[in-house]
Amino acid sequence: MKLTKQKKCGILKGIKMDERRKAPRVGVSFPVECNILPAKDYFYTVSKDLSVSGVKIITNDFLARNHFLKLNINLIDNVLGLKARVAWCNKERAVDRYSAGLEFVEIDEQNRQYLSSIIR
């Protein structure tokens, strides 16, 4: 499976990039199991975008900045187990849910290479 960038009028379609980003992100929706550490509370959600350095998810509850989560991201042909830190969490407009940016803090080289290979 490959998520490809499409170039249109000099803009990479499907890629969100700004100065704060460590890596380009691709807008994708995959199932994600989140375990809040250390309490081990868990919830299921979906990704909104993904990169080799992090993921944006949707959640019904606020996630405090700098808390850690263990993630299982189901990429259809592979489930990635990663540890992430909550970088930010904001309430979405007009709905009762939040978007949260999670930065991967523990990712082995094999998973990093796998993510890199599908986000091209």
Rosetta constraint file for C-alpha pairs under 8 A:
AtomPair CA 1 CA 77 HARMONIC 7.89 0.50
AtomPair CA 1 CA 118 HARMONIC 6.13 0.50
AtomPair CA 2 CA 117 HARMONIC 6.96 0.50
AtomPair CA 2 CA 118 HARMONIC 4.14 0.50
AtomPair CA 2 CA 119 HARMONIC 6.39 0.50
AtomPair CA 2 CA 120 HARMONIC 6.71 0.50
AtomPair CA 3 CA 26 HARMONIC 7.46 0.50
AtomPair CA 3 CA 118 HARMONIC 5.24 0.50
AtomPair CA 3 CA 119 HARMONIC 4.99 0.50
AtomPair CA 3 CA 120 HARMONIC 5.79 0.50
AtomPair CA 4 CA 118 HARMONIC 7.62 0.50
AtomPair CA 4 CA 119 HARMONIC 6.35 0.50
AtomPair CA 4 CA 120 HARMONIC 4.78 0.50
AtomPair CA 5 CA 12 HARMONIC 6.20 0.50
AtomPair CA 5 CA 13 HARMONIC 6.28 0.50
AtomPair CA 5 CA 14 HARMONIC 6.34 0.50
AtomPair CA 5 CA 15 HARMONIC 6.76 0.50
AtomPair CA 5 CA 26 HARMONIC 7.97 0.50
AtomPair CA 5 CA 119 HARMONIC 7.88 0.50
AtomPair CA 5 CA 120 HARMONIC 5.99 0.50
AtomPair CA 6 CA 12 HARMONIC 5.64 0.50
AtomPair CA 6 CA 13 HARMONIC 5.12 0.50
AtomPair CA 6 CA 14 HARMONIC 7.06 0.50
AtomPair CA 7 CA 11 HARMONIC 5.65 0.50
AtomPair CA 7 CA 12 HARMONIC 4.57 0.50
AtomPair CA 7 CA 13 HARMONIC 5.80 0.50
AtomPair CA 8 CA 12 HARMONIC 6.38 0.50
AtomPair CA 8 CA 13 HARMONIC 6.48 0.50
AtomPair CA 14 CA 26 HARMONIC 5.72 0.50
AtomPair CA 14 CA 27 HARMONIC 5.97 0.50
AtomPair CA 15 CA 24 HARMONIC 6.26 0.50
AtomPair CA 15 CA 25 HARMONIC 5.47 0.50
AtomPair CA 15 CA 26 HARMONIC 5.06 0.50
AtomPair CA 15 CA 27 HARMONIC 6.97 0.50
AtomPair CA 16 CA 24 HARMONIC 6.35 0.50
AtomPair CA 16 CA 25 HARMONIC 5.52 0.50
AtomPair CA 16 CA 26 HARMONIC 6.79 0.50
AtomPair CA 16 CA 27 HARMONIC 7.86 0.50
AtomPair CA 17 CA 21 HARMONIC 6.26 0.50
AtomPair CA 17 CA 23 HARMONIC 7.69 0.50
AtomPair CA 17 CA 24 HARMONIC 5.62 0.50
AtomPair CA 17 CA 25 HARMONIC 6.85 0.50
AtomPair CA 22 CA 53 HARMONIC 6.67 0.50
AtomPair CA 23 CA 51 HARMONIC 6.22 0.50
AtomPair CA 23 CA 52 HARMONIC 6.61 0.50
AtomPair CA 23 CA 53 HARMONIC 6.33 0.50
AtomPair CA 24 CA 51 HARMONIC 6.06 0.50
AtomPair CA 25 CA 49 HARMONIC 6.03 0.50
AtomPair CA 25 CA 50 HARMONIC 5.19 0.50
AtomPair CA 25 CA 51 HARMONIC 4.57 0.50
AtomPair CA 25 CA 119 HARMONIC 7.81 0.50
AtomPair CA 26 CA 49 HARMONIC 5.29 0.50
AtomPair CA 26 CA 50 HARMONIC 5.43 0.50
AtomPair CA 26 CA 51 HARMONIC 6.52 0.50
AtomPair CA 26 CA 119 HARMONIC 6.76 0.50
AtomPair CA 27 CA 48 HARMONIC 5.78 0.50
AtomPair CA 27 CA 49 HARMONIC 4.05 0.50
AtomPair CA 27 CA 50 HARMONIC 6.52 0.50
AtomPair CA 28 CA 47 HARMONIC 6.53 0.50
AtomPair CA 28 CA 48 HARMONIC 5.49 0.50
AtomPair CA 28 CA 49 HARMONIC 4.98 0.50
AtomPair CA 28 CA 50 HARMONIC 6.63 0.50
AtomPair CA 29 CA 46 HARMONIC 5.84 0.50
AtomPair CA 29 CA 47 HARMONIC 4.82 0.50
AtomPair CA 29 CA 48 HARMONIC 5.27 0.50
AtomPair CA 29 CA 49 HARMONIC 6.88 0.50
AtomPair CA 30 CA 46 HARMONIC 5.31 0.50
AtomPair CA 30 CA 47 HARMONIC 5.29 0.50
AtomPair CA 30 CA 48 HARMONIC 7.81 0.50
AtomPair CA 30 CA 73 HARMONIC 6.90 0.50
AtomPair CA 30 CA 74 HARMONIC 6.08 0.50
AtomPair CA 30 CA 75 HARMONIC 6.19 0.50
AtomPair CA 31 CA 44 HARMONIC 7.28 0.50
AtomPair CA 31 CA 45 HARMONIC 5.96 0.50
AtomPair CA 31 CA 46 HARMONIC 4.52 0.50
AtomPair CA 31 CA 47 HARMONIC 6.57 0.50
AtomPair CA 31 CA 73 HARMONIC 6.15 0.50
AtomPair CA 31 CA 74 HARMONIC 5.43 0.50
AtomPair CA 31 CA 75 HARMONIC 7.68 0.50
AtomPair CA 32 CA 44 HARMONIC 5.80 0.50
AtomPair CA 32 CA 45 HARMONIC 5.24 0.50
AtomPair CA 32 CA 46 HARMONIC 5.27 0.50
AtomPair CA 32 CA 47 HARMONIC 6.59 0.50
AtomPair CA 32 CA 71 HARMONIC 6.65 0.50
AtomPair CA 32 CA 72 HARMONIC 5.64 0.50
AtomPair CA 32 CA 73 HARMONIC 4.54 0.50
AtomPair CA 32 CA 74 HARMONIC 6.17 0.50
AtomPair CA 33 CA 42 HARMONIC 7.16 0.50
AtomPair CA 33 CA 43 HARMONIC 6.07 0.50
AtomPair CA 33 CA 44 HARMONIC 4.62 0.50
AtomPair CA 33 CA 45 HARMONIC 6.47 0.50
AtomPair CA 33 CA 71 HARMONIC 5.64 0.50
AtomPair CA 33 CA 72 HARMONIC 5.05 0.50
AtomPair CA 33 CA 73 HARMONIC 6.54 0.50
AtomPair CA 34 CA 42 HARMONIC 5.35 0.50
AtomPair CA 34 CA 43 HARMONIC 5.39 0.50
AtomPair CA 34 CA 44 HARMONIC 6.10 0.50
AtomPair CA 34 CA 45 HARMONIC 7.62 0.50
AtomPair CA 34 CA 69 HARMONIC 6.22 0.50
AtomPair CA 34 CA 70 HARMONIC 5.84 0.50
AtomPair CA 34 CA 71 HARMONIC 4.77 0.50
AtomPair CA 34 CA 72 HARMONIC 6.70 0.50
AtomPair CA 35 CA 40 HARMONIC 5.47 0.50
AtomPair CA 35 CA 41 HARMONIC 5.60 0.50
AtomPair CA 35 CA 42 HARMONIC 4.17 0.50
AtomPair CA 35 CA 43 HARMONIC 6.70 0.50
AtomPair CA 35 CA 69 HARMONIC 5.32 0.50
AtomPair CA 35 CA 70 HARMONIC 4.98 0.50
AtomPair CA 35 CA 71 HARMONIC 6.40 0.50
AtomPair CA 36 CA 40 HARMONIC 5.24 0.50
AtomPair CA 36 CA 41 HARMONIC 5.23 0.50
AtomPair CA 36 CA 42 HARMONIC 5.87 0.50
AtomPair CA 36 CA 67 HARMONIC 7.79 0.50
AtomPair CA 36 CA 68 HARMONIC 6.36 0.50
AtomPair CA 36 CA 69 HARMONIC 4.57 0.50
AtomPair CA 36 CA 70 HARMONIC 6.61 0.50
AtomPair CA 37 CA 41 HARMONIC 7.36 0.50
AtomPair CA 37 CA 67 HARMONIC 7.39 0.50
AtomPair CA 37 CA 68 HARMONIC 5.53 0.50
AtomPair CA 37 CA 69 HARMONIC 5.36 0.50
AtomPair CA 37 CA 70 HARMONIC 7.01 0.50
AtomPair CA 38 CA 68 HARMONIC 7.87 0.50
AtomPair CA 45 CA 57 HARMONIC 6.94 0.50
AtomPair CA 45 CA 58 HARMONIC 6.27 0.50
AtomPair CA 45 CA 59 HARMONIC 6.51 0.50
AtomPair CA 46 CA 57 HARMONIC 5.84 0.50
AtomPair CA 46 CA 58 HARMONIC 6.26 0.50
AtomPair CA 47 CA 55 HARMONIC 6.62 0.50
AtomPair CA 47 CA 56 HARMONIC 5.68 0.50
AtomPair CA 47 CA 57 HARMONIC 4.41 0.50
AtomPair CA 47 CA 58 HARMONIC 6.73 0.50
AtomPair CA 48 CA 55 HARMONIC 7.43 0.50
AtomPair CA 48 CA 56 HARMONIC 5.34 0.50
AtomPair CA 48 CA 57 HARMONIC 5.50 0.50
AtomPair CA 48 CA 58 HARMONIC 7.16 0.50
AtomPair CA 49 CA 55 HARMONIC 5.73 0.50
AtomPair CA 49 CA 56 HARMONIC 5.30 0.50
AtomPair CA 49 CA 57 HARMONIC 7.50 0.50
AtomPair CA 50 CA 54 HARMONIC 6.10 0.50
AtomPair CA 50 CA 55 HARMONIC 4.45 0.50
AtomPair CA 50 CA 56 HARMONIC 6.56 0.50
AtomPair CA 51 CA 55 HARMONIC 6.24 0.50
AtomPair CA 51 CA 115 HARMONIC 7.14 0.50
AtomPair CA 51 CA 116 HARMONIC 7.75 0.50
AtomPair CA 51 CA 119 HARMONIC 7.02 0.50
AtomPair CA 52 CA 112 HARMONIC 5.96 0.50
AtomPair CA 52 CA 115 HARMONIC 5.63 0.50
AtomPair CA 52 CA 116 HARMONIC 6.01 0.50
AtomPair CA 53 CA 103 HARMONIC 5.96 0.50
AtomPair CA 53 CA 104 HARMONIC 5.52 0.50
AtomPair CA 54 CA 84 HARMONIC 7.63 0.50
AtomPair CA 54 CA 101 HARMONIC 7.26 0.50
AtomPair CA 54 CA 102 HARMONIC 5.41 0.50
AtomPair CA 54 CA 103 HARMONIC 4.30 0.50
AtomPair CA 54 CA 104 HARMONIC 5.09 0.50
AtomPair CA 55 CA 101 HARMONIC 6.03 0.50
AtomPair CA 55 CA 102 HARMONIC 5.32 0.50
AtomPair CA 55 CA 103 HARMONIC 6.72 0.50
AtomPair CA 55 CA 104 HARMONIC 7.87 0.50
AtomPair CA 56 CA 99 HARMONIC 6.80 0.50
AtomPair CA 56 CA 100 HARMONIC 5.54 0.50
AtomPair CA 56 CA 101 HARMONIC 4.49 0.50
AtomPair CA 56 CA 102 HARMONIC 6.05 0.50
AtomPair CA 57 CA 99 HARMONIC 5.75 0.50
AtomPair CA 57 CA 100 HARMONIC 5.39 0.50
AtomPair CA 57 CA 101 HARMONIC 6.65 0.50
AtomPair CA 57 CA 102 HARMONIC 7.72 0.50
AtomPair CA 58 CA 97 HARMONIC 7.00 0.50
AtomPair CA 58 CA 98 HARMONIC 5.72 0.50
AtomPair CA 58 CA 99 HARMONIC 4.69 0.50
AtomPair CA 58 CA 100 HARMONIC 6.36 0.50
AtomPair CA 59 CA 97 HARMONIC 5.80 0.50
AtomPair CA 59 CA 98 HARMONIC 5.20 0.50
AtomPair CA 59 CA 99 HARMONIC 6.32 0.50
AtomPair CA 59 CA 100 HARMONIC 7.33 0.50
AtomPair CA 60 CA 96 HARMONIC 6.87 0.50
AtomPair CA 60 CA 97 HARMONIC 4.53 0.50
AtomPair CA 60 CA 98 HARMONIC 6.03 0.50
AtomPair CA 61 CA 97 HARMONIC 6.69 0.50
AtomPair CA 61 CA 98 HARMONIC 6.67 0.50
AtomPair CA 62 CA 89 HARMONIC 6.63 0.50
AtomPair CA 62 CA 90 HARMONIC 7.73 0.50
AtomPair CA 62 CA 91 HARMONIC 7.81 0.50
AtomPair CA 62 CA 98 HARMONIC 6.40 0.50
AtomPair CA 63 CA 67 HARMONIC 7.42 0.50
AtomPair CA 63 CA 86 HARMONIC 7.02 0.50
AtomPair CA 63 CA 89 HARMONIC 6.06 0.50
AtomPair CA 63 CA 100 HARMONIC 7.26 0.50
AtomPair CA 64 CA 86 HARMONIC 6.86 0.50
AtomPair CA 64 CA 88 HARMONIC 7.68 0.50
AtomPair CA 64 CA 89 HARMONIC 7.08 0.50
AtomPair CA 65 CA 85 HARMONIC 7.71 0.50
AtomPair CA 65 CA 86 HARMONIC 5.01 0.50
AtomPair CA 65 CA 87 HARMONIC 5.65 0.50
AtomPair CA 65 CA 88 HARMONIC 5.59 0.50
AtomPair CA 65 CA 89 HARMONIC 6.99 0.50
AtomPair CA 66 CA 85 HARMONIC 5.49 0.50
AtomPair CA 66 CA 86 HARMONIC 4.97 0.50
AtomPair CA 66 CA 87 HARMONIC 6.17 0.50
AtomPair CA 67 CA 85 HARMONIC 5.69 0.50
AtomPair CA 67 CA 86 HARMONIC 5.53 0.50
AtomPair CA 68 CA 83 HARMONIC 7.07 0.50
AtomPair CA 68 CA 84 HARMONIC 5.64 0.50
AtomPair CA 68 CA 85 HARMONIC 4.53 0.50
AtomPair CA 68 CA 86 HARMONIC 6.35 0.50
AtomPair CA 69 CA 83 HARMONIC 5.78 0.50
AtomPair CA 69 CA 84 HARMONIC 5.30 0.50
AtomPair CA 69 CA 85 HARMONIC 6.36 0.50
AtomPair CA 69 CA 86 HARMONIC 7.73 0.50
AtomPair CA 70 CA 81 HARMONIC 7.22 0.50
AtomPair CA 70 CA 82 HARMONIC 5.84 0.50
AtomPair CA 70 CA 83 HARMONIC 4.51 0.50
AtomPair CA 70 CA 84 HARMONIC 6.34 0.50
AtomPair CA 71 CA 80 HARMONIC 7.65 0.50
AtomPair CA 71 CA 81 HARMONIC 5.61 0.50
AtomPair CA 71 CA 82 HARMONIC 5.11 0.50
AtomPair CA 71 CA 83 HARMONIC 5.98 0.50
AtomPair CA 71 CA 84 HARMONIC 7.13 0.50
AtomPair CA 72 CA 79 HARMONIC 6.19 0.50
AtomPair CA 72 CA 80 HARMONIC 5.41 0.50
AtomPair CA 72 CA 81 HARMONIC 4.57 0.50
AtomPair CA 72 CA 82 HARMONIC 6.49 0.50
AtomPair CA 73 CA 79 HARMONIC 5.45 0.50
AtomPair CA 73 CA 80 HARMONIC 5.12 0.50
AtomPair CA 73 CA 81 HARMONIC 6.66 0.50
AtomPair CA 74 CA 78 HARMONIC 6.26 0.50
AtomPair CA 74 CA 79 HARMONIC 4.44 0.50
AtomPair CA 74 CA 80 HARMONIC 6.60 0.50
AtomPair CA 75 CA 79 HARMONIC 5.75 0.50
AtomPair CA 75 CA 80 HARMONIC 7.49 0.50
AtomPair CA 80 CA 111 HARMONIC 6.82 0.50
AtomPair CA 82 CA 104 HARMONIC 6.79 0.50
AtomPair CA 82 CA 105 HARMONIC 7.86 0.50
AtomPair CA 82 CA 106 HARMONIC 5.99 0.50
AtomPair CA 82 CA 107 HARMONIC 5.70 0.50
AtomPair CA 83 CA 104 HARMONIC 5.86 0.50
AtomPair CA 83 CA 105 HARMONIC 5.72 0.50
AtomPair CA 83 CA 106 HARMONIC 5.02 0.50
AtomPair CA 83 CA 107 HARMONIC 7.02 0.50
AtomPair CA 84 CA 102 HARMONIC 5.74 0.50
AtomPair CA 84 CA 103 HARMONIC 5.19 0.50
AtomPair CA 84 CA 104 HARMONIC 4.19 0.50
AtomPair CA 84 CA 105 HARMONIC 5.14 0.50
AtomPair CA 84 CA 106 HARMONIC 6.85 0.50
AtomPair CA 85 CA 102 HARMONIC 5.43 0.50
AtomPair CA 85 CA 103 HARMONIC 5.18 0.50
AtomPair CA 85 CA 104 HARMONIC 6.42 0.50
AtomPair CA 85 CA 105 HARMONIC 6.51 0.50
AtomPair CA 86 CA 100 HARMONIC 6.96 0.50
AtomPair CA 86 CA 101 HARMONIC 6.11 0.50
AtomPair CA 86 CA 102 HARMONIC 4.64 0.50
AtomPair CA 86 CA 103 HARMONIC 6.46 0.50
AtomPair CA 87 CA 100 HARMONIC 7.49 0.50
AtomPair CA 87 CA 101 HARMONIC 5.45 0.50
AtomPair CA 87 CA 102 HARMONIC 5.47 0.50
AtomPair CA 87 CA 103 HARMONIC 6.21 0.50
AtomPair CA 88 CA 100 HARMONIC 5.61 0.50
AtomPair CA 88 CA 101 HARMONIC 5.27 0.50
AtomPair CA 88 CA 102 HARMONIC 7.29 0.50
AtomPair CA 89 CA 98 HARMONIC 6.50 0.50
AtomPair CA 89 CA 99 HARMONIC 5.68 0.50
AtomPair CA 89 CA 100 HARMONIC 4.17 0.50
AtomPair CA 89 CA 101 HARMONIC 6.41 0.50
AtomPair CA 90 CA 98 HARMONIC 5.42 0.50
AtomPair CA 90 CA 99 HARMONIC 5.47 0.50
AtomPair CA 90 CA 100 HARMONIC 6.43 0.50
AtomPair CA 91 CA 96 HARMONIC 7.51 0.50
AtomPair CA 91 CA 97 HARMONIC 6.01 0.50
AtomPair CA 91 CA 98 HARMONIC 4.30 0.50
AtomPair CA 91 CA 99 HARMONIC 6.43 0.50
AtomPair CA 92 CA 96 HARMONIC 7.13 0.50
AtomPair CA 92 CA 97 HARMONIC 5.94 0.50
AtomPair CA 92 CA 98 HARMONIC 5.33 0.50
AtomPair CA 92 CA 99 HARMONIC 6.54 0.50
AtomPair CA 107 CA 111 HARMONIC 6.33 0.50
AtomPair CA 107 CA 112 HARMONIC 6.37 0.50
AtomPair CA 108 CA 112 HARMONIC 6.24 0.50
AtomPair CA 109 CA 113 HARMONIC 6.02 0.50
AtomPair CA 110 CA 114 HARMONIC 6.13 0.50
AtomPair CA 111 CA 115 HARMONIC 6.12 0.50
AtomPair CA 112 CA 116 HARMONIC 6.09 0.50
AtomPair CA 113 CA 117 HARMONIC 6.07 0.50
AtomPair CA 114 CA 118 HARMONIC 6.52 0.50
AtomPair CA 115 CA 119 HARMONIC 6.14 0.50
AtomPair CA 116 CA 120 HARMONIC 6.94 0.50
